[in-house]
Every structure is written in structure tokens, then in C-alpha cells.
């Protein structure tokens, strides 16, 4: 695709459409050329814009179409696939200024927000009204809801509440042409046409730009208890997961796992101590309910099943402070890893839950074969594992050569186990070259066809998911 370039005259024309000054100084271009994907090489945009309204987003897209300038939408920049960084320079459209909560509709248990709202703010507002927003990515205190929608973010409570898309009911969207449309609404049932809401969710900003989001809220459970269960090794911990539910008859809200290396990294980073910090793995199990008696019964059953499955002990966190301490450690693993070992590659593979032990064992074999270090953590209850390869003392040249080989082998093993290469982080730039190995040509052609139906000039977030 032959894209246009932004000269001084075009930048001036673009600025005339916007209230907030565009940025094109070296520091800004560098900052907006990266997300939290550690190993990607940055492509710097030519200019960064900060729209404050749907109309401004529309004007930017009309401008981009006139001059064939690629546009990359961006939320908080916390992504792990390169989905919000440019692959063809052009314009980065940052939504940090579109951060208003537009309507809190308590009667319908719906909230409408702009894409730049931080997800944790939605959770806190819902909580103050005795409601809950079920989307709970580990990055909820820093990621924006628009980015969550673009990637169909998962998180810690998928077992009970599902990923982000389960809570999205309405979307205002600026199409690549600049036209403004609205999909869905506050209706719980709607088959009037195609389900464009859930086509947009997870489309990684390649089909349209979301400018308003209507989310469903749910009644807040009155009580919550978390269990921390250390295990002698990761095989025992993961093998315990299906036994926990079948043995207890309880489906937890959350069921997370951390191998020994990841929990020690988080504890070191946070300067805290954890029970059995030398254990091979830990599970965090959380249950919610509206009765003290029923939740007591649930966590006792889960704790007993966890011990019977090889757990060393079951620590109960039955107040907010102790629960927050557990979750802070779990949610800080990625940040700890970035501080301790900046050169690493975090993957996002997802397999049927019972196949997690096989996946981790094969991942360890791949890492050893390629001379890499490895940690693993993630969402045991839904099969989503963040296998992370770490450079360690490997020379840079060998890392550059061996990492792609390790990733390809990991994805092949994942596919063989009935899995996929991304459960919640997205394809973006990072995993694009591997998608064809797990998705057949007919499906790739459909993805390309849908992209072209929305974006004939291929100017919206080009170079992500598939190449045209």
C-alpha cells in the first residue's frame, strides 16, 4: 500500500480540525511508538493527536482518507501485542483525553463511557452503587476500557463473569471512512441485523474506532473470600485444578496460578513475603456469595479439595486487606518481570484446562532446548497460560535467533493440544506471522474480506492481525 506522508502543510491542516495541539516532538513520537510488548522494534508515528469528541475522531479519519495517511488508535498503551503502535508511521490517535463517564444508568444497570476511561474507575464507581463491572484484567488500574474492548481482554474473573465482550452491549463507532454509527444499545436481546457489537469487540482497532461504550453491570456479591494454596511443584498445582471443582462441586470466581519463579519475582519487586515462597507453585482461588454460611461452606470444600490434591496448606484471606495483598502479588508479575528482566517475551497461549500440565511441561522442554529461561503464570481456571521466555545470560545474537524458534515450537504444541496462540492479549504485530500456522486459508481470507469491507483504503491500524 502506498501511504501518504505528513508534511508541514498537512500537519497544519490536521491541527485545524482539533482543539488540542498535535505532538510531533522527538520525545512524544518515541513514547507513542511503544506499548508494553518488550521485544518489539518501535516504528515512530509522524504525529500524535488527542481527540476530545466523536466528531474530531470522524474529522481525523476523513482527513486520513483524503491523504491516504495510516491511523493507529491507542488507549493507555498497556497492550502486549503491539496492537496500539504504528506499523506504517502516520497518525497515532490517543484517547487519553476522551475519558469521561457519560451516563450511570442504575435503573437499567448500565454505564456508558468514553474509551479513555481507566477500567478500574468503572469498577470503583460500580462498587459505590453496590454493583460490579465483571471485566477484571490484571491491568485494570492502568488499562483503558477502549483497549480492553479492542482486545476483548480477559483477566482474573473469566470463570464467573466472562471476558470483556460479555459485558459490552452498545458501541458508538467511527468507521474508517469517517462515518459515525451505533451498534447495539441497552437492550439485553437484539437480533435486528448482524451482531456488529461482538464483531467489533476483539477486532484490535482494525475495523472501526470505538468512541462510546455501554457496559452492563451486575449486582455485587456481599461476601468474597480468597484462598492461597502452595504446592510442591507446578505439575501438582495444575493437576489439582479440575479436581478442585469436581471434588468440591464449587465453581470459583477466580482460579489463578503462579509458578515459583513468578511469585518470587513479584515478592522481590513488591518487597513483601509470601507463605511458602520457596514452593514450586501457588494457586489463588476466590469465591463470592451473598450468604456467610454458603461462602464458608464453599471455601471449606475448596480448601479441603486443594489439600487432598497435594496442596501444602490453605491460607484464608477473608477480609479486603488480605485479599488485596494476594491479588497485588498476582497482578504485579508482569511489572516485576519488566523490572527484573527487561528482555523477555510474554506469550498468551490458551488450551483446554486439562491440558495445562502438558503445555507447561512442553514449554519447559522448549526453553531448555533453546537455552532460554522461562516462567509461567496465568488463569488456570480457563486454560490461559502466560508462558514467558527470558533472555537471561544468553548473548543477544543467540536470543534473536532462538526466540522465534521457541515461539514457533510453543505455538505448534499449543495447537496440537487443542489451543490457540492468544487468549486475551491479541495478535497485533507480535503474533501476526504465526497466525497462518493455526488458522486455515479460508478463515484468513474471511478476515481479509471483512477488513476490506470496513476499510477499503486499509488506513485504520494497518499491519495488524493479517496483511492484505
C-alpha positions as CSV (number, residue, x, y, z in Angstrom):
1,X,0.0,0.0,0.0
2,X,1.4,3.4,-1.0
3,X,0.6,5.7,2.0
4,X,1.0,9.4,2.1
5,X,3.4,11.3,4.3
6,X,2.6,14.2,6.6
7,X,4.4,17.4,5.6
8,X,4.2,20.8,7.5
9,X,1.2,21.9,5.4
10,X,-0.8,18.7,6.1
11,X,0.0,18.8,9.8
12,X,-1.3,22.4,9.9
13,X,-4.5,21.2,8.1
14,X,-4.9,18.4,10.6
15,X,-4.3,20.7,13.6
16,X,-7.1,23.0,12.3
17,X,-9.6,20.1,12.9
18,X,-8.6,19.7,16.6
19,X,-8.9,21.5,19.9
20,X,-5.8,20.0,21.5
21,X,-2.4,20.6,19.8
22,X,-0.9,17.7,18.0
23,X,2.6,16.5,19.0
24,X,5.5,15.7,16.8
25,X,8.5,16.4,19.0
26,X,11.0,13.5,19.3
27,X,10.1,12.6,22.9
28,X,6.4,12.3,22.1
29,X,6.9,10.3,18.9
30,X,9.2,7.9,20.8
31,X,6.8,7.5,23.7
32,X,3.8,6.7,21.4
33,X,5.8,4.2,19.3
34,X,5.8,1.6,22.1
35,X,3.4,-0.4,24.3
36,X,4.4,-3.0,26.9
37,X,5.5,-5.6,24.5
38,X,9.1,-5.9,25.5
39,X,10.7,-7.3,22.3
40,X,9.1,-5.3,19.5
41,X,11.1,-2.8,17.5
42,X,9.4,0.6,17.5
43,X,8.1,2.4,14.4
44,X,7.6,6.0,15.3
45,X,4.5,7.9,14.1
46,X,4.7,11.2,12.3
47,X,2.3,12.9,14.6
48,X,0.2,12.2,17.7
49,X,-3.4,13.5,18.0
50,X,-5.6,13.8,21.1
51,X,-9.3,14.0,20.0
52,X,-11.8,15.1,22.6
53,X,-15.0,14.2,20.8
54,X,-16.5,11.7,18.3
55,X,-16.7,14.5,15.8
56,X,-13.0,15.1,16.0
57,X,-12.3,11.4,15.5
58,X,-14.5,11.5,12.4
59,X,-12.7,14.5,11.1
60,X,-9.3,12.8,11.6
61,X,-10.5,9.7,9.6
62,X,-11.9,11.8,6.8
63,X,-8.5,13.7,6.6
64,X,-6.6,10.4,6.7
65,X,-8.7,9.0,3.8
66,X,-8.2,12.1,1.7
67,X,-4.5,11.9,2.0
68,X,-4.0,8.1,2.5
69,X,-2.4,8.5,5.9
70,X,-2.5,5.4,8.2
71,X,-4.1,5.9,11.6
72,X,-3.3,3.9,14.8
73,X,-5.8,4.1,17.6
74,X,-4.3,3.9,21.1
75,X,-5.7,3.6,24.6
76,X,-3.4,3.6,27.6
77,X,-0.5,1.8,25.9
78,X,-0.6,-1.2,28.2
79,X,-1.1,-3.7,25.4
80,X,1.1,-6.8,25.0
81,X,0.7,-7.5,21.2
82,X,1.9,-4.3,19.5
83,X,-1.7,-3.6,18.5
84,X,-1.6,0.1,19.5
85,X,1.7,1.0,18.0
86,X,2.2,2.1,14.4
87,X,3.5,-0.3,11.7
88,X,3.4,2.4,9.0
89,X,4.1,5.6,10.8
90,X,1.3,8.1,10.1
91,X,-1.0,9.3,12.9
92,X,-1.3,7.9,16.4
93,X,-4.8,8.7,17.7
94,X,-4.5,8.7,21.5
95,X,-7.8,8.5,23.5
96,X,-6.4,9.7,26.9
97,X,-8.4,12.9,26.7
98,X,-11.7,11.1,25.9
99,X,-12.0,9.8,29.5
100,X,-15.5,10.8,30.6
101,X,-18.1,8.6,32.3
102,X,-21.1,9.8,30.2
103,X,-24.0,8.1,32.0
104,X,-24.6,5.9,35.0
105,X,-28.0,4.2,34.5
106,X,-28.6,2.5,37.8
107,X,-32.2,1.6,36.8
108,X,-31.0,-0.5,33.8
109,X,-27.7,-1.4,35.4
110,X,-25.8,0.1,32.5
111,X,-22.9,2.5,32.3
112,X,-21.8,4.5,29.2
113,X,-18.2,5.7,29.0
114,X,-15.7,7.1,26.6
115,X,-12.8,4.8,25.6
116,X,-10.1,6.5,27.6
117,X,-11.7,5.8,31.0
118,X,-9.4,3.6,33.1
119,X,-11.1,0.3,33.7
120,X,-10.5,0.5,37.5
121,X,-12.5,3.7,37.7
122,X,-15.6,1.9,36.2
123,X,-15.1,-0.9,38.8
124,X,-14.9,1.6,41.7
125,X,-18.0,3.6,40.5
126,X,-20.0,0.4,40.2
127,X,-18.8,-0.7,43.7
128,X,-20.0,2.5,45.3
129,X,-23.5,1.7,43.9
130,X,-23.4,-1.9,45.2
131,X,-22.9,-3.2,41.6
132,X,-20.0,-4.8,39.9
133,X,-18.4,-4.5,36.5
134,X,-17.3,-8.1,35.8
135,X,-14.4,-7.3,33.5
136,X,-11.2,-7.6,35.6
137,X,-8.0,-7.6,33.6
138,X,-4.8,-7.7,35.7
139,X,-4.0,-4.2,34.3
140,X,-7.4,-2.7,35.4
141,X,-5.7,0.1,37.3
142,X,-3.8,1.3,34.2
143,X,-5.5,0.0,31.1
144,X,-8.4,1.8,29.4
145,X,-11.7,0.4,28.6
146,X,-11.3,1.1,24.9
147,X,-8.2,-1.0,24.8
148,X,-10.0,-3.8,26.8
149,X,-12.8,-3.8,24.2
150,X,-10.3,-3.7,21.3
151,X,-8.6,-6.9,22.6
152,X,-11.6,-8.5,24.3
153,X,-9.5,-8.5,27.4
154,X,-9.8,-11.4,29.8
155,X,-8.5,-11.3,33.3
156,X,-9.0,-13.0,36.7
157,X,-12.7,-13.5,36.8
158,X,-13.5,-15.0,33.4
159,X,-14.7,-18.2,35.0
160,X,-17.7,-16.4,36.6
161,X,-18.1,-13.3,34.5
162,X,-16.5,-14.0,31.1
163,X,-14.2,-11.7,29.2
164,X,-14.8,-8.0,28.3
165,X,-17.1,-8.8,25.4
166,X,-19.7,-10.4,27.7
167,X,-20.4,-7.0,29.3
168,X,-20.4,-4.8,26.1
169,X,-24.0,-4.0,24.9
170,X,-23.6,-0.9,22.9
171,X,-20.8,0.8,20.9
172,X,-20.6,4.2,19.1
173,X,-18.1,3.6,16.3
174,X,-16.4,5.9,13.8
175,X,-15.8,3.9,10.7
176,X,-12.6,4.2,8.7
177,X,-14.5,6.4,6.2
178,X,-15.3,8.9,9.0
179,X,-19.0,7.9,9.1
180,X,-20.4,7.6,12.7
181,X,-22.7,4.7,13.6
182,X,-24.0,3.0,16.7
183,X,-24.2,-0.8,17.3
184,X,-26.4,-2.3,19.9
185,X,-27.7,-0.4,23.0
186,X,-29.1,-1.1,26.4
187,X,-31.2,-4.0,25.2
188,X,-30.4,-7.4,26.6
189,X,-31.9,-9.1,23.4
190,X,-31.3,-7.8,19.9
191,X,-31.2,-9.8,16.7
192,X,-32.2,-6.9,14.4
193,X,-29.5,-7.4,11.9
194,X,-26.0,-8.7,12.4
195,X,-24.1,-8.7,15.7
196,X,-21.7,-5.9,14.9
197,X,-21.1,-5.3,18.7
198,X,-19.2,-8.5,19.1
199,X,-17.5,-8.3,15.7
200,X,-16.0,-5.0,16.9
201,X,-15.0,-6.4,20.3
202,X,-11.6,-8.1,19.8
203,X,-11.1,-6.6,16.3
204,X,-8.0,-4.8,17.6
205,X,-8.9,-1.4,16.2
206,X,-8.8,-2.6,12.6
207,X,-12.4,-2.3,11.7
208,X,-13.6,0.9,13.4
209,X,-12.8,3.3,16.2
210,X,-14.9,2.9,19.3
211,X,-15.9,6.3,20.8
212,X,-18.6,5.3,23.3
213,X,-19.1,2.1,25.2
214,X,-22.2,0.9,27.0
215,X,-21.5,-1.8,29.6
216,X,-23.8,-4.0,31.6
217,X,-23.3,-4.0,35.4
218,X,-24.3,-6.8,37.8
219,X,-25.4,-7.0,41.4
220,X,-22.4,-7.0,43.7
221,X,-21.9,-10.2,45.8
222,X,-21.9,-9.4,49.5
223,X,-19.0,-11.6,50.5
224,X,-15.7,-12.7,49.0
225,X,-13.0,-15.0,50.2
226,X,-9.7,-16.0,48.6
227,X,-7.5,-19.0,49.3
228,X,-3.8,-19.2,48.7
229,X,-2.6,-22.7,48.3
230,X,1.1,-23.5,47.8
231,X,2.1,-26.7,46.0
232,X,5.4,-28.6,45.9
233,X,5.6,-28.2,42.1
234,X,3.7,-26.8,39.2
235,X,2.6,-30.2,37.9
236,X,0.8,-31.0,41.2
237,X,-0.8,-27.5,41.2
238,X,-2.2,-27.6,37.7
239,X,-3.3,-31.2,38.0
240,X,-5.3,-30.1,41.1
241,X,-7.4,-27.6,39.1
242,X,-10.0,-30.0,37.6
243,X,-10.1,-32.0,40.9
244,X,-10.9,-28.8,42.8
245,X,-14.1,-28.2,41.0
246,X,-15.2,-31.9,40.6
247,X,-14.2,-32.7,44.2
248,X,-15.8,-29.7,45.8
249,X,-18.8,-29.1,43.5
250,X,-17.9,-25.4,43.6
251,X,-17.1,-23.2,40.6
252,X,-14.8,-20.4,41.8
253,X,-15.0,-16.8,40.7
254,X,-11.2,-16.9,40.1
255,X,-8.6,-19.7,39.8
256,X,-5.1,-18.3,39.2
257,X,-1.7,-20.0,39.2
258,X,1.9,-18.8,39.6
259,X,5.0,-20.9,39.3
260,X,7.7,-20.5,41.9
261,X,9.8,-18.1,39.8
262,X,7.0,-15.7,39.1
263,X,5.8,-15.5,42.7
264,X,9.3,-14.9,44.0
265,X,9.8,-12.2,41.3
266,X,6.6,-10.4,42.4
267,X,7.5,-10.7,46.1
268,X,11.0,-9.3,45.4
269,X,9.6,-6.4,43.3
270,X,7.0,-5.5,46.0
271,X,9.3,-6.2,48.9
272,X,6.8,-8.5,50.6
273,X,6.8,-12.0,52.0
274,X,4.5,-14.8,50.9
275,X,3.8,-18.1,52.7
276,X,5.8,-20.9,51.3
277,X,7.7,-18.6,49.0
278,X,10.0,-21.5,48.1
279,X,7.1,-23.7,46.9
280,X,7.1,-24.8,43.3
281,X,3.7,-23.1,42.6
282,X,0.8,-21.3,44.2
283,X,-2.9,-21.3,43.4
284,X,-5.2,-18.3,44.2
285,X,-8.8,-19.4,44.5
286,X,-11.6,-16.9,45.1
287,X,-15.3,-17.4,45.7
288,X,-18.1,-15.0,46.1
289,X,-21.6,-15.2,47.6
290,X,-24.4,-13.5,49.3
291,X,-24.5,-15.6,52.5
292,X,-21.7,-16.1,55.1
293,X,-22.8,-19.6,55.6
294,X,-22.8,-20.6,51.9
295,X,-19.5,-18.9,51.2
296,X,-17.9,-20.5,54.3
297,X,-19.2,-23.9,53.0
298,X,-17.7,-23.2,49.5
299,X,-14.3,-22.2,50.6
300,X,-14.0,-25.0,53.1
301,X,-14.9,-27.5,50.4
302,X,-12.4,-25.9,48.0
303,X,-9.7,-25.8,50.7
304,X,-10.2,-29.5,51.6
305,X,-10.1,-30.5,47.9
306,X,-7.0,-28.4,47.3
307,X,-5.2,-30.1,50.2
308,X,-6.4,-33.6,49.0
309,X,-4.9,-32.8,45.6
310,X,-1.5,-32.1,47.1
311,X,-1.6,-28.6,48.5
312,X,0.8,-27.9,51.3
313,X,-1.7,-25.7,53.2
314,X,-4.7,-23.5,52.5
315,X,-4.4,-19.9,53.7
316,X,-7.7,-18.0,54.0
317,X,-8.0,-14.3,53.1
318,X,-11.4,-13.4,54.3
319,X,-11.1,-9.6,54.5
320,X,-10.3,-6.9,51.9
321,X,-6.8,-6.2,53.1
322,X,-5.5,-9.8,52.9
323,X,-7.3,-10.4,49.6
324,X,-5.8,-7.2,48.1
325,X,-2.3,-8.4,49.2
326,X,-2.8,-11.7,47.4
327,X,-4.1,-10.0,44.2
328,X,-1.4,-7.3,44.3
329,X,1.2,-10.0,44.0
330,X,-0.6,-11.8,41.2
331,X,-1.3,-8.6,39.3
332,X,2.3,-7.4,39.7
333,X,4.1,-10.3,38.0
334,X,4.3,-8.6,34.6
335,X,5.5,-5.4,36.1
336,X,8.0,-7.3,38.2
337,X,9.3,-9.2,35.2
338,X,9.8,-6.0,33.2
339,X,11.9,-4.5,36.1
340,X,13.9,-7.6,36.8
341,X,14.4,-8.9,33.2
342,X,13.5,-6.2,30.6
343,X,14.5,-8.6,27.8
344,X,11.7,-11.2,27.7
345,X,8.8,-12.4,25.6
346,X,5.4,-13.0,27.3
347,X,3.1,-15.3,25.4
348,X,-0.6,-15.7,25.8
349,X,-1.4,-19.3,24.8
350,X,-4.7,-20.8,25.7
351,X,-5.6,-24.5,25.9
352,X,-8.4,-26.7,27.3
353,X,-7.9,-26.6,31.1
354,X,-7.0,-30.2,31.5
355,X,-4.1,-29.8,29.0
356,X,-2.2,-27.1,31.0
357,X,0.2,-29.6,32.7
358,X,1.2,-30.9,29.3
359,X,1.6,-27.4,27.9
360,X,3.9,-26.3,30.7
361,X,6.0,-29.4,30.6
362,X,6.5,-29.0,26.8
363,X,7.2,-25.3,27.3
364,X,9.9,-26.1,29.8
365,X,11.4,-28.6,27.3
366,X,11.4,-25.9,24.5
367,X,13.1,-23.3,26.8
368,X,15.8,-25.8,27.8
369,X,16.4,-26.8,24.2
370,X,16.8,-23.2,23.1
371,X,18.9,-22.1,26.1
372,X,16.2,-19.8,27.5
373,X,14.9,-19.2,31.0
374,X,11.2,-19.5,31.5
375,X,8.4,-18.7,33.9
376,X,4.7,-19.5,33.7
377,X,1.6,-18.0,35.3
378,X,-1.9,-17.2,34.4
379,X,-5.5,-18.3,34.5
380,X,-5.7,-21.9,35.5
381,X,-9.5,-21.9,35.5
382,X,-9.8,-21.0,31.8
383,X,-6.6,-22.5,30.4
384,X,-4.9,-19.2,29.5
385,X,-1.2,-19.5,30.3
386,X,1.4,-16.7,30.1
387,X,4.5,-18.8,29.1
388,X,7.3,-16.2,29.3
389,X,10.7,-16.8,27.7
390,X,13.5,-14.8,29.3
391,X,16.9,-13.9,27.8
392,X,18.9,-14.3,31.0
393,X,22.6,-14.6,30.2
394,X,22.1,-15.7,26.6
395,X,24.1,-13.5,24.2
396,X,21.8,-11.1,22.2
397,X,22.6,-12.7,18.9
398,X,21.5,-16.1,20.2
399,X,18.4,-14.7,21.8
400,X,17.5,-13.1,18.4
401,X,17.9,-16.4,16.7
402,X,16.4,-18.8,19.3
403,X,13.4,-16.8,20.4
404,X,11.4,-17.1,17.1
405,X,12.2,-20.9,17.1
406,X,11.0,-21.3,20.6
407,X,7.8,-19.3,19.9
408,X,7.0,-21.3,16.8
409,X,7.5,-24.6,18.7
410,X,5.3,-23.3,21.6
411,X,2.5,-22.4,19.2
412,X,2.8,-25.7,17.4
413,X,2.5,-27.6,20.7
414,X,-0.4,-25.4,21.8
415,X,-2.3,-26.1,18.6
416,X,-1.7,-29.8,19.0
417,X,-3.2,-29.6,22.5
418,X,-6.4,-28.0,21.1
419,X,-5.4,-24.4,21.9
420,X,-4.8,-21.1,20.3
421,X,-1.9,-18.6,20.3
422,X,-3.7,-15.8,22.1
423,X,-6.4,-15.9,24.8
424,X,-6.6,-12.3,25.8
425,X,-3.6,-10.2,24.6
426,X,-4.4,-10.2,20.8
427,X,-2.5,-10.9,17.6
428,X,-1.4,-7.4,16.8
429,X,2.1,-7.2,15.3
430,X,3.7,-9.6,17.7
431,X,1.9,-12.8,16.7
432,X,0.8,-12.0,13.2
433,X,3.4,-14.1,11.4
434,X,2.3,-17.2,13.4
435,X,-1.5,-16.8,12.7
436,X,-1.4,-18.7,9.4
437,X,0.0,-21.7,11.1
438,X,-3.1,-22.2,13.2
439,X,-5.8,-20.6,11.0
440,X,-6.6,-22.1,7.6
441,X,-6.6,-20.1,4.4
442,X,-10.4,-19.9,4.1
443,X,-10.6,-18.2,7.5
444,X,-7.7,-15.8,6.8
445,X,-9.4,-14.9,3.5
446,X,-12.6,-14.1,5.5
447,X,-10.7,-11.9,7.9
448,X,-9.1,-10.0,5.0
449,X,-12.5,-9.7,3.3
450,X,-14.2,-8.3,6.4
451,X,-11.3,-5.8,6.9
452,X,-11.7,-4.6,3.3
453,X,-15.4,-4.2,3.7
454,X,-14.9,-1.8,6.6
455,X,-11.7,-0.2,5.4
456,X,-11.2,-0.1,1.7
457,X,-8.1,2.0,1.8
458,X,-6.5,0.0,4.6
459,X,-5.6,3.1,6.6
460,X,-7.0,2.0,10.0
461,X,-4.4,0.2,12.1
462,X,-2.8,-1.5,9.1
463,X,-0.4,-4.3,9.6
464,X,-2.2,-5.9,12.5
465,X,-3.6,-9.4,12.7
466,X,-3.2,-10.1,8.9
467,X,-1.5,-8.4,6.0
468,X,-3.7,-7.6,3.0
